[in-house]
């Protein structure tokens, strides 16, 4: 049975396609870029933090997919007040993600497809945790923004992937999920490797030199990593789990 779906989170848009419901999408955000050939031609309904509520209501979707981190609570409440059915989630780790995939699969009538993705998440997570057992832990910091410098705390999906792969987040205990840090905070935290994400800020090689100068830490301590693989939860998660393992293993071998 056909549905009308609006997705306000890029990783969930990708998941809808991988569950075989891409043709039912009637609205996505301007940040929904995967799969490129699939999202082309679908109406954009604003950004993740600035959705066009009136237009979404006009589209009369059967379901609106949201993420509690990407999207604002007030927007979700306004959509619900307009009588729209909303599915909102906030996976903080792979187990949460497999549960989310199953839940969305049920909402879209794609239980079998969702179960395949969820089982792969669970299988790869188990394998990576087993592989990391007994190996030396790697102290890491993960930067998501440049000015000001922002990092990911332990209460994030990003940190959970790297932690289960054998990493220890030096800012894990911070009260905020994405705290602002000063260059001297990085020095005091004593990470072995500082991971610079390609999103939401697109860190490049030139930024390694910049932050190295600001902290007086060796450029060899920095590594640019794929932010989509490490932060998009959904059908990309199995590949992200394997990628996190490679990132930590390479950092372990380099030191």
Helices and strands as residue ranges (DSSP letters): E 5-7, H 10-18, G 22-24, E 25-28, H 36-39, H 53-59, E 63-67, H 73-81, E 86-89, H 94-107, H 111-132, E 138-145, E 150-151, H 157-164, E 167-169, H 183-189, E 193-197, H 205-215, G 219-221, E 222-225, H 227-231, H 237-254
